[in-house]
Amino acid sequence: MKTARIPATGQEFTIGKIVCLARNYAEHARELGNETPAAPVLFMKPASSVIADGETVRIPAYSQECHYEVELAVLIGSRAQAVSAEEAMACVAGYGVAIDMTLRDVQNQLKAKGLPWDVAKGFDSACPLSDFVPATAVPDPHNLNLRLAVNGELRQNGSSADMIHRVPGIISHVSGIFTLEPGDIILTGTPAGVGQVLAGDVMAAEISGVGNLRIAVR
Ligand code: MG
């Protein structure tokens, strides 16, 4: 069992499903040669893929190209089924920092065949995740600076202002497909600048006012 914590309130949630958006920042969609979607593109990571700050990403032997994607993580605190965008924010317990680790070579092979991405996105250690801050500590989730450095060199530096689909609309859309339960997490997509990490690298991810992660790769 994996746990999501909000240290400021002492709350702990058993992590349920992790619903992720792809292509939610136009510049990142362009850098991978993808169209910008009208509706959110969704996939999931299993809770077993979560690792905490200070832990290590282990690149599976079946991949030669593992990428980082820094993302704002939204922790669901109360059940949401087909909620409206207006109702959605009441379901948010907190915000955290995630890295959506992606085996880009494997994902590209699967995409080319029209196959699901699970083995490229859901392997053990594919979801480094920070502790959460309470939702009340983040007055505007669309005014946050997201940064990721590899070995001290800044690689991603974006703003959540550039999300195509915003948090209330995302929760409304997702909750119409998958009932959201306390402990579920939504990863809201990554800004531009994604790239490869190799064994021995150290990633440092930070979202202003939300938290940070230090994650080694092997
Ligand atoms: Mg992503």
Residues whose N, C-alpha, C, O or C-beta is under 5 A from the ligand:
A	BS01	MG	L21 E69 D100 G189 T190
